[in-house]
Amino acid sequence: MLVSPDVIGMIIALFAFTLTVLGGVAGLLARQSRELEARFEKIDLRFDKIDERFEKVDARFEKVDARFQELESQLSDLKLSIARLEGPLTRLQRL
């Protein structure tokens, strides 16, 4: 069985065309991948900055919580001091 030279030429041309298209698609995908990587790096940097800000806010809340604990202990001490100054309740106040 003989194959005509025209058919062989068309097969070669189709193969060359397919390689060209696939090469172009590969180039486009590579460029798009690089651009997406750059975009994701920028987004990661932004998230890192946001994480730092949250850590600062958490530290501030911890300081505020410590202050509240200190105030609560001082308030308890103040209540005890006032109770000691007032003395025991009289009989009528207890009723």
Residue pairs with C-beta under 8 A, 6 or more apart in sequence:
none
